[in-house]
Amino acid sequence: MQVSIACTEQNLRSRSSEDRLCGPRPGPGGGNGGPVGGGHGNPPGGGPKSRAALVPRPPAPAGALRESTGRGTGMKYRNLGKSGLRVSCLGLGTWVTFGSQISDETAEDVLTAAYEHGVNLFDTAEVYAAGKAERTLGNILKSKGWRRSSYVITTKIFWGGQAETERGLSRKHIIEGLQGSLDRLQLEYVDIVFANRSDPNSPMEEIVRAMTYVINQGLALYWGTSRWSAAEIMEAYSMARQFNLIPPVCEQADNHFFQREKVEMQLPELYHKIGVGSVTWSPLACGLITSKYDGRVPDTCKATVKGYQWLKEKVQSEDGKKQQARVMDLLPIAHQLDCTVAQLAIAWCLRSEGVSSVLLGVSSAEQLMEHLGSLQVLSQLTPQTVMEIDALLGNKSHSKK
């Protein structure tokens, strides 16, 4: 099927990101951007005087991530892509930890510490711990009684169960899978629902229509993609524009010292062209970038959790040992900046263009506090320091143009 790519780069240059995603901003009297008055945006007098009174807001600088700092917490907030949703630049993930590696009591301590220190983005998925992660997160949120408007919940849909109809991105599973997640989370809606990988068995139009449906039904506010290629994201965007549907606002991508190309070379182009931002995960490569392995696997790390034998094998492989050696090479830079290698790695991820938030996976409140310290390191990452890191890693992405 051919898809229309109308309203891509040329059209976007002539429209602000705000108009592109949200439509014209309503005037003081409501309506579709029209002046004060009645039907179809026409003022009672209909004269040019009324129209002249409306002064449009100047567009934000191209490519700008409008960052602000929370009072009292020091947390920084950025727009999710070019949407209006403000998210903390460090979010909390629940993969491996909630409902599995850590107790519910520890999970509550972690979530509470995160919220109190300005983290407002909490990520989970229907597949994490076979649904237990969502249940744990939902129970904690219910017990805390925090205002629903004060935090952002994201979940991911793809692997929901053993039946053939409980997997994938069919309209049936997107709708039923999200409803199942909401039941476990004890919420009326999630802020963002992610397609947790692409699905070659489901037509792109069906996926985009189903995501638009759950948003229109109030089950989610935005939708995004996870581990999709740039071409697949562009296809979804073009499909949405062709059929007047809702496009994705962000991509979740794996990003760390040894996984760079997609976030550095592909996603910035999508950010500038169609406003899709990035939420990245695994900034420490599942714990590899901590200088704690030293050729062995500690009992407390993710690689020892049941079902994660692949991670243990990765750590102990030849590539894993080479990467650990590179991590040790970074220690002098970390010492120079008075930080840990983990803090340096997280700050390094935050410096990438178009990245809205970096998800942290922690097993204790103390570990969370250490990782939040990366915000102070971010301001010290000068171009010269980044060049030194690139030279030690030896894997900087380069444009193929």
Salt bridges, closest charged atoms under 4 A:
GLU9 OE2 - ARG13 NH2 2.76
GLU9 OE1 - LYS273 NZ 3.65
GLU18 OE2 - ARG25 NH2 2.84
GLU18 OE1 - ARG57 NH2 2.07
GLU67 OE1 - ARG78 NE 2.77
GLU108 OE2 - LYS144 NZ 3.47
ASP123 OD2 - LYS156 NZ 2.59
GLU126 OE2 - HIS173 NE2 2.89
GLU134 OE1 - ARG184 NE 2.64
GLU164 OE1 - ARG167 NH2 2.92
GLU176 OE2 - LYS172 NZ 2.87
ASP191 OD2 - ARG148 NH2 2.78
GLU205 OE2 - ARG209 NE 2.83
GLU251 OE2 - LYS262 NZ 2.61
ASP254 OD1 - HIS256 NE2 3.82
GLU261 OE2 - LYS400 NZ 3.76
GLU264 OE2 - ARG260 NE 2.96
GLU264 OE2 - ARG351 NH2 3.10
GLU269 OE2 - LYS273 NZ 2.78
GLU353 OE2 - HIS272 NE2 2.53
ASP390 OD1 - ARG260 NH2 2.91
ASP390 OD2 - LYS396 NZ 3.92
